[in-house]
Amino acid sequence: MMNTRIYSKRGFEQTVNNAVALAYERRKPSIDFLLLFSVKEAEKEQLLATIKENPLILTAQWRFETVMMTAYIKT
């Protein structure tokens, strides 16, 4: 498993894509994203959908409400 901290919404998509590619290269089965910015209830599904759009992602889910999400990498 890999862990990645995301500090702002502005760089969210790029950070996710870079981290997923790195996890795939290192053959990691999953990656945890710790969000260090506030997430409104209405934004939860949009952020999750952004992660699921990556073709290397098998599935993704929220953990601990809006603080952390886990993505599982295709192998």
Backbone hydrogen bonds, N-H to C=O, Kabsch-Sander energy under -0.5 kcal/mol:
donor,donor_aa,acceptor,acceptor_aa,energy
2,M,30,S,-1.7
4,T,32,D,-2.7
6,I,34,L,-2.8
7,Y,5,R,-0.5
12,F,9,K,-1.3
15,T,11,G,-2.5
16,V,12,F,-2.6
17,N,13,E,-2.5
18,N,14,Q,-2.4
19,A,15,T,-2.4
20,V,16,V,-2.7
21,A,17,N,-2.1
22,L,18,N,-2.1
23,A,19,A,-2.5
24,Y,20,V,-2.4
25,E,21,A,-2.3
26,R,22,L,-2.2
27,R,24,Y,-1.2
28,K,23,A,-2.8
31,I,71,A,-2.4
32,D,2,M,-3.1
33,F,69,M,-3.3
34,L,4,T,-2.9
34,L,32,D,-0.6
35,L,33,F,-0.7
35,L,67,V,-2.8
36,L,6,I,-3.2
36,L,34,L,-0.7
43,E,40,K,-1.4
44,K,40,K,-0.8
44,K,41,E,-0.8
47,L,43,E,-2.3
48,L,44,K,-2.1
49,A,45,E,-2.4
50,T,46,Q,-1.8
51,I,47,L,-1.5
52,K,48,L,-2.2
53,E,49,A,-1.3
54,N,51,I,-1.4
57,I,54,N,-1.8
58,L,72,Y,-3.4
59,T,72,Y,-0.9
61,Q,70,T,-2.4
63,R,68,M,-3.7
66,T,64,F,-0.6
67,V,64,F,-1.5
68,M,63,R,-1.7
69,M,33,F,-2.0
70,T,61,Q,-2.6
71,A,31,I,-2.7
72,Y,59,T,-3.1
73,I,29,P,-2.1
74,K,56,L,-3.1
